[in-house]
Amino acid sequence: MTVEEILRRKIEEMEKTISGLTKQNEEYRNLINDNDLKDAKKDYKDRLFKFIFGNPENKQWTLSLYNAINGTNYTNPDDIQFNTIGDAVYMRMKNDISFIVAFEMDLWEHQSSFNPNMPMRFFIYGGRLYEKYIAASDYYQYSSMLQPVPRPVCVCFYNGTKEQPERQVLKLSDAYEGEGDIEVKVTMLNINYGKNQHMMESCEPLKEYAWLVDAVRRHQSERMDLDAAVDAALDEMTDEYVIKTFLLENRAEVKSMFLTEYNEEKVMEKERQEGLREGRQEGRQERNIEVASDMLKAGGMSVSFIAQISRLSEEAVRKLASTLGIAIL
């Protein structure tokens, strides 16, 4: 099957899926109080994890999580300098949280579905973040002296329903067929409620977030719709929860973020099932197309580089760019 045929079929199937999810989306939104929606912010594409830990208003929670991960005891939230990539592509290329602290470039991503390809995403994110850093700093790439840069630390926070280890390291080199000269390591931490308890006890906001997600799933298992499940979980939070006031003040946004993540999971699961049915060879071709699509949407990369990484031909990359309506270098 050619690249064009795969793309045409994928687009048709995705259109059907999106149409169904749009209808379900409207049904859930109608359940949310109209007055709440009038006052709520309109951009619901952020994940709840980012809303809590990537919010400049709550730097103290970001710092608390950073300390819990690294065993540090920094106390000044203003030491954190957010540099998150904004306006990324929804459901495909989304840099959740990134910041610099103590001359360290931290890249955090949240995933509710296990994705072994996260190192490639971090590779792309990292390149863009270091470009931003160089442009805004005194870094001189042509200097005869070694120019210091913040060391990168890549962390993926996983809280999907499928069992995963509490901690594992994903490597870009795992995707190579043979040896390669570029390596990216991503530490994946399981933040489901009850996992990584030492880290949870060291960061109350993370423990409370994990509890909330678990409570919503528990209520959904009792045949509650998503809206009612979120409401029930929020109402069950005790007054001692440090994130409670913030979440209640943004109840409509919180509901819609749960809805967004729920829809993302359904689309991703459908794509995975399609890949299994289509067979290994065609599935590999689709993954190559997805990698190329992500790189094209991220921008700033040549056709030859995208072809090398995605293992598509340069001609196929150009056709894919044309299909997506993206100008290429």
C-alpha positions as CSV (number, residue, x, y, z in Angstrom):
1,M,0.0,0.0,0.0
2,T,1.4,3.4,-1.0
3,V,1.9,6.4,1.3
4,E,-0.8,8.2,-0.5
5,E,-3.3,5.4,-0.1
6,I,-2.5,5.0,3.6
7,L,-2.9,8.8,4.2
8,R,-6.2,8.9,2.3
9,R,-7.6,6.0,4.3
10,K,-6.3,7.4,7.6
11,I,-7.9,10.8,6.9
12,E,-11.2,9.2,6.1
13,E,-11.2,7.1,9.2
14,M,-10.1,10.1,11.4
15,E,-12.9,12.2,10.0
16,K,-15.4,9.6,11.0
17,T,-13.8,9.3,14.5
18,I,-13.7,13.1,15.0
19,S,-17.3,13.4,13.9
20,G,-18.4,10.8,16.5
21,L,-16.3,12.4,19.2
22,T,-17.6,15.9,18.3
23,K,-21.2,14.7,18.9
24,Q,-20.2,13.0,22.2
25,N,-18.2,16.2,23.1
26,E,-21.3,18.3,22.7
27,E,-23.3,15.9,24.9
28,Y,-20.8,16.2,27.7
29,R,-20.6,20.0,27.4
30,N,-24.3,20.3,27.6
31,L,-24.1,18.7,31.0
32,I,-21.9,21.5,32.3
33,N,-23.7,24.5,33.9
34,D,-24.2,27.2,31.3
35,N,-23.4,30.0,33.8
36,D,-20.1,28.3,34.6
37,L,-19.2,28.1,30.9
38,K,-19.9,31.8,30.3
39,D,-17.3,32.7,32.9
40,A,-14.8,30.0,32.1
41,K,-11.7,30.5,29.9
42,K,-12.2,29.4,26.3
43,D,-8.9,27.5,25.8
44,Y,-9.5,24.0,27.2
45,K,-6.7,22.3,25.3
46,D,-4.3,22.1,28.2
47,R,-4.1,19.0,30.3
48,L,-5.1,19.1,33.9
49,F,-1.5,18.1,34.9
50,K,-0.1,21.2,33.0
51,F,-2.9,23.4,34.4
52,I,-1.7,22.5,38.0
53,F,2.0,22.1,37.6
54,G,2.8,24.3,34.6
55,N,0.9,27.4,35.8
56,P,3.0,30.5,36.6
57,E,0.5,31.3,39.3
58,N,1.4,28.0,41.1
59,K,5.2,27.9,40.8
60,Q,5.4,26.6,44.4
61,W,3.6,23.4,43.2
62,T,6.1,23.1,40.3
63,L,9.0,23.5,42.7
64,S,7.5,21.0,45.1
65,L,7.3,18.4,42.3
66,Y,10.8,19.2,41.2
67,N,12.1,18.7,44.7
68,A,10.2,15.4,45.1
69,I,11.7,14.1,41.8
70,N,15.3,15.2,42.5
71,G,15.6,14.9,46.2
72,T,16.4,18.7,46.4
73,N,15.1,21.3,48.8
74,Y,14.8,24.5,46.8
75,T,12.5,27.0,48.6
76,N,12.2,30.0,46.2
77,P,9.5,29.4,43.5
78,D,10.8,32.4,41.5
79,D,14.0,30.4,40.7
80,I,11.8,28.6,38.1
81,Q,11.8,30.3,34.7
82,F,9.1,28.8,32.5
83,N,10.0,28.4,28.8
84,T,7.2,26.1,27.6
85,I,6.7,26.0,23.9
86,G,3.3,27.5,23.2
87,D,0.8,27.1,20.3
88,A,1.9,23.5,19.6
89,V,-0.3,21.2,17.5
90,Y,-3.3,19.8,19.5
91,M,-3.2,16.0,20.1
92,R,0.1,15.6,18.2
93,M,2.9,17.9,19.3
94,K,2.3,19.4,22.7
95,N,5.2,20.5,25.0
96,D,3.4,20.3,28.4
97,I,5.9,22.0,30.7
98,S,9.5,23.2,30.5
99,F,11.5,25.5,32.6
100,I,15.1,26.4,33.7
101,V,16.1,26.1,37.3
102,A,19.7,25.9,38.8
103,F,21.1,26.0,35.2
104,E,19.1,22.9,34.3
105,M,16.6,22.6,31.4
106,D,13.7,20.5,32.6
107,L,11.2,19.1,30.1
108,W,8.1,17.5,31.5
109,E,5.4,15.7,29.6
110,H,2.2,14.0,30.8
111,Q,0.8,10.9,29.1
112,S,-2.3,9.0,29.9
113,S,-1.4,6.4,27.3
114,F,2.0,4.6,27.2
115,N,4.1,5.9,24.3
116,P,7.5,4.3,23.7
117,N,8.2,7.1,21.1
118,M,8.5,9.9,23.7
119,P,12.3,10.2,23.3
120,M,11.7,11.4,19.7
121,R,9.2,14.0,20.9
122,F,11.7,15.2,23.6
123,F,14.4,15.4,20.9
124,I,12.3,17.7,18.9
125,Y,11.1,19.8,21.9
126,G,14.7,20.0,23.2
127,G,16.0,21.4,19.9
128,R,13.4,24.1,19.8
129,L,14.0,25.0,23.5
130,Y,17.7,25.3,23.1
131,E,17.1,27.5,20.0
132,K,15.1,29.8,22.2
133,Y,17.7,29.7,24.9
134,I,20.5,30.6,22.5
135,A,18.5,33.4,21.0
136,A,17.8,34.9,24.4
137,S,21.2,34.4,26.0
138,D,24.9,35.4,25.5
139,Y,25.7,32.0,24.0
140,Y,28.0,32.3,21.0
141,Q,28.2,29.2,18.9
142,Y,31.2,30.3,16.9
143,S,33.4,30.9,20.0
144,S,36.7,29.2,20.4
145,M,35.8,28.8,24.1
146,L,33.4,26.1,25.2
147,Q,30.0,27.7,25.8
148,P,28.1,26.2,28.8
149,V,24.4,25.4,28.4
150,P,21.8,24.1,30.9
151,R,21.8,20.3,31.1
152,P,18.6,18.7,29.9
153,V,16.4,16.6,32.1
154,C,13.5,14.8,30.5
155,V,10.7,13.4,32.5
156,C,7.4,11.8,31.4
157,F,4.6,11.4,33.9
158,Y,2.4,8.5,33.2
159,N,-1.1,7.8,34.7
160,G,-2.8,5.6,32.1
161,T,-5.0,2.6,33.1
162,K,-2.6,0.0,31.7
163,E,0.0,-1.3,34.2
164,Q,3.4,0.2,33.9
165,P,6.5,0.1,36.2
166,E,6.9,2.9,38.7
167,R,10.0,4.0,36.9
168,Q,11.6,3.2,33.6
169,V,14.0,4.9,31.2
170,L,13.0,5.2,27.5
171,K,15.9,5.7,25.0
172,L,15.9,7.1,21.5
173,S,18.5,4.5,20.6
174,D,15.9,1.8,21.3
175,A,14.3,2.8,18.0
176,Y,17.5,2.5,16.0
177,E,18.3,-0.5,13.8
178,G,22.0,-0.5,14.7
179,E,24.1,2.0,16.5
180,G,23.6,5.8,16.3
181,D,25.4,8.9,17.6
182,I,22.4,10.8,19.1
183,E,20.9,9.6,22.4
184,V,17.9,11.0,24.3
185,K,16.9,9.4,27.6
186,V,13.4,10.0,29.1
187,T,12.6,8.9,32.7
188,M,9.0,7.8,32.8
189,L,7.4,8.0,36.3
190,N,4.1,6.2,37.1
191,I,2.0,8.8,39.0
192,N,-1.2,6.7,39.4
193,Y,-2.5,6.9,42.9
194,G,-0.6,4.4,45.1
195,K,2.5,4.4,42.9
196,N,5.8,6.0,43.7
197,Q,4.6,6.7,47.3
198,H,7.8,8.3,48.5
199,M,7.6,10.9,45.7
200,M,3.9,11.4,46.4
201,E,4.5,12.0,50.1
202,S,7.1,14.5,49.2
203,C,4.8,16.5,47.0
204,E,1.2,17.0,48.3
205,P,-0.1,18.6,45.1
206,L,1.0,15.5,43.1
207,K,-0.6,13.1,45.6
208,E,-3.8,15.1,45.5
209,Y,-3.8,15.2,41.7
210,A,-3.3,11.5,41.5
211,W,-6.1,10.9,44.0
212,L,-8.5,13.1,42.0
213,V,-7.8,11.2,38.7
214,D,-8.3,7.9,40.6
215,A,-11.6,9.2,42.1
216,V,-13.0,10.3,38.7
217,R,-12.2,6.9,37.2
218,R,-13.7,5.1,40.2
219,H,-17.0,7.1,39.8
220,Q,-17.0,6.4,36.1
221,S,-16.7,2.7,36.8
222,E,-19.9,3.1,38.8
223,R,-21.6,4.2,35.6
224,M,-21.5,7.9,36.2
225,D,-21.1,10.1,33.2
226,L,-17.8,12.0,33.1
227,D,-19.3,15.3,34.2
228,A,-21.0,13.9,37.3
229,A,-17.8,11.8,38.1
230,V,-15.7,15.0,38.1
231,D,-18.2,16.8,40.2
232,A,-18.4,14.0,42.7
233,A,-14.6,13.7,43.0
234,L,-14.2,17.5,43.5
235,D,-16.8,17.5,46.2
236,E,-15.1,14.6,48.0
237,M,-11.8,16.5,48.3
238,T,-11.1,17.5,51.9
239,D,-10.4,21.1,52.9
240,E,-6.8,20.1,53.7
241,Y,-6.1,19.5,50.0
242,V,-3.9,22.4,48.8
243,I,-5.1,22.2,45.2
244,K,-8.8,22.1,46.2
245,T,-9.5,25.9,46.1
246,F,-7.7,26.4,42.8
247,L,-9.7,23.5,41.2
248,L,-13.0,24.6,42.5
249,E,-12.4,28.2,41.3
250,N,-11.8,26.7,37.9
251,R,-14.4,23.9,38.0
252,A,-15.6,24.3,34.4
253,E,-12.1,24.3,33.0
254,V,-11.2,21.2,35.0
255,K,-14.3,19.4,33.6
256,S,-13.4,20.3,30.1
257,M,-9.8,19.2,30.6
258,F,-11.0,15.8,31.7
259,L,-13.2,15.7,28.6
260,T,-10.3,16.6,26.4
261,E,-8.0,13.9,27.8
262,Y,-10.9,11.4,27.6
263,N,-11.3,12.2,23.9
264,E,-7.6,12.0,23.2
265,E,-7.4,8.6,24.8
266,K,-10.3,7.3,22.6
267,V,-8.6,8.6,19.4
268,M,-5.2,7.2,20.3
269,E,-6.8,3.8,21.2
270,K,-8.6,3.7,17.9
271,E,-5.4,4.4,16.0
272,R,-3.6,1.6,17.9
273,Q,-6.3,-0.9,17.2
274,E,-6.2,0.1,13.5
275,G,-2.5,-0.4,13.4
276,L,-2.8,-3.9,14.9
277,R,-5.4,-4.9,12.3
278,E,-3.4,-3.5,9.4
279,G,-0.4,-5.6,10.2
280,R,3.2,-5.0,11.3
281,Q,4.6,-3.7,8.0
282,E,1.8,-1.2,7.3
283,G,1.8,-0.2,11.0
284,R,5.5,0.6,10.7
285,Q,4.8,2.7,7.6
286,E,2.1,4.6,9.5
287,R,4.4,5.2,12.4
288,N,7.0,6.6,10.0
289,I,4.3,8.9,8.6
290,E,3.3,10.0,12.1
291,V,6.9,10.8,12.9
292,A,7.3,12.8,9.7
293,S,4.0,14.6,10.4
294,D,5.1,15.6,13.9
295,M,8.4,16.9,12.6
296,L,6.7,18.8,9.7
297,K,4.3,20.4,12.2
298,A,7.1,21.3,14.6
299,G,8.8,23.2,11.7
300,G,12.4,24.3,11.2
301,M,13.7,21.0,9.8
302,S,14.9,20.2,6.3
303,V,13.2,17.5,4.1
304,S,16.4,15.5,4.1
305,F,16.6,15.4,7.9
306,I,12.9,14.5,8.2
307,A,13.4,11.7,5.7
308,Q,16.4,10.4,7.5
309,I,14.7,10.3,10.9
310,S,11.3,9.0,9.7
311,R,12.7,6.6,7.1
312,L,10.4,7.9,4.4
313,S,11.8,9.0,1.1
314,E,12.2,12.7,0.5
315,E,9.5,12.5,-2.2
316,A,7.1,11.0,0.3
317,V,7.9,13.7,2.9
318,R,7.2,16.4,0.3
319,K,3.9,14.8,-0.6
320,L,3.0,14.5,3.1
321,A,3.8,18.2,3.6
322,S,1.6,19.0,0.6
323,T,-1.3,16.9,2.0
324,L,-1.0,18.6,5.4
325,G,-0.7,22.1,3.8
326,I,2.7,22.8,5.3
327,A,5.4,24.8,3.5
328,I,8.8,23.0,3.8
329,L,12.4,24.1,3.6
